[in-house]
């Protein structure tokens, strides 16, 4: 077994989702199950294991349109599986009709493939069952194919426009992984880059930040995939990161191994501060990072120059309730005698605050919530008002080229056709991804759990939950990592969700940076680098015959990774879907936190070691006395500073003994050979909870990543991917 082991379970999940997106539905279990919807000309495949309690089955449903002349169902299996079909309701019995069978068509002959042809089938929903009536334990693999003859009218998939994006803080990207002065960082800005530890001393990136007067609290957060450190100093660049009594000249420094690293400066002095991210690890160690600068409290600004008296608001004023033309969004405004506006913008379970003013320059202000905001200009029009929205640039000023108009009707007004937007700008979609509406039902996430549209799937173990979108349904597969599959009868594509605890944004970005390789040789390739905005990181994928959209969100502890797989042209659908699901995510205290802390305490600064030996053969097994032996040994040094070092080897021998000395008698003469392999690696490690179990995540220096499940055997011993492991003193840290 090589340590370059990939996330095989995750790849298999994605392969399943990709197959469904291409028109193939994969049954998620070999036990009896209602699998879900199939297209009239779709394909399903799976396996059925005969049980002791009755016939095992997989149920599919198909919505047949009118005017189908002929519908053909073909079942190809590697054992004697059977097929039954019924219109309008699920099949309750596969018995003969005179013994209670309620099917419309059935084929239980032993020939393969099985074919059922239905002439002029009635329009509507049909139920199709593949079933296994053999003796308990018999397992059969199958492929079910539908074909239609005649004019089949398939409605075009609904294309959901991608929502407008609330602007994120300005991002500065370091152009090199070597030591350098990068430059200015906005006070409420973000910097990102990578650092490679050098032989001549610490590798560093230097930024300067101009802190305004009156700041009550300034927070710097460093999120990295290696044990990088941060230091800052007022008024001049830092000359040394050493301890103060050894010449260090920093004002604040954090060199702990915790990630993320947070430095809070209370009432910082106004002026220029210098911030260094530095890498003091072993030479050649590379670490990616994201540095965020935020003000914890309101900045006290000097009083502005007296403004001219505001122009009186229009006679009717802006006060009142308005509804978006053609949409379910409500704008509620109040306006005082001085022209100040206050109110809210609500829709799809999201409410944003509106603040503004009417003066000689017009009516303008901001619309915002805790995720961000936009500028607006407002004007009264017939029966309502028009809002023109603007993004903000790096300096916090409106971007004129980003203007888009929304027209609202005043409540109780006679509807009129909306006026054309100015400058040919089309009306904008909602301001940001809105969480799906909730039914109020909460389904606990466990193997086999199913949830309908509007239900909230909640994992108390990792502390994360999300809502199933309208027209979609979800089920949790009994597979490693407890993946949740989300599919629809009416919408294209499929979604896979993994709930997590302890995976950082930087680590999610590493996962999204890699291509996904399928068994058939096709590749889902990231399009550009992952993009981080606030508490989310996203990526787009492209492949022959398909697209993908990935999005991960985390609070720093609980999180979720959401991956949409669809056909060509379905990227907008996927982006809207994963954005809405991420917006619905809620995070809470998690049972996994204690397990992760225990794993950290048990293994940080120690070696994981495993060894296996096996042999067989001899005179009793073959006429030539052939023998074999196999040996596997591996260890992982999990250093306390977050680094790991790994070495492993395998050795396999195949031998034959001479006829005169067959067996294991003394003096046996062997001929044959030995195949040996060895490998090593290094990078950074962490423990995280994924689904319902704890995993060891390894991020190597080459940019790849892998995971191993931490568990316990029946005798209580610790296992890594099922292999017994022992704790030893580290030899490489």
Secondary structure by P-SEA (a helix, b strand, c coil): ccccccaaaaaaaaaaaaaaaacbbbcccccccccccccccbbbbbbbbbccccccbbbbbbbccccccbbbbbbbcccccbbbbbcccccccccccccccccccccccccccbbbbbccccccbbbbbbcccccccbbbbbbbbbbbccbbbbcccccccccccccccbbbbcccccccccccccccbbbbbbbbbbcccccbbbbbbbccccccbbbbbbbcccbbbbbbbcccccccccccccccccccccccccccbbbbbccccccbbbbbbcccccccbbbbbbbbbbbcccccccccccccccccccccccbbbbbcccccbbbbbccccccccccccccccbbbbbbbccccccbbbbbbcccccccbbbbbccccbbbbbbbbccccccccccbbbbbbbcccccccccccccccccccccccccccccccccccccccccccccbbbbcccccccccccccbbbbbcccccbbbbbbbcccccbbbbbbbccccaaaaaaaaabbbbccccccccccccccccccccccccccccccbbbbbbbccccbbbbbbbbcccaaaaaaaaaaaaaaacccccccaaaaaaaaaaacccccbbbbbbbccccccccccccbbbbbbbbccccccccbbbbbbbbbbbbbcccccccccccbbbbbbbbbbbbbcbbbbbbbbbcccbbbbbbbccccccbbbbbbccccbbbbcccbbbbbcccccc
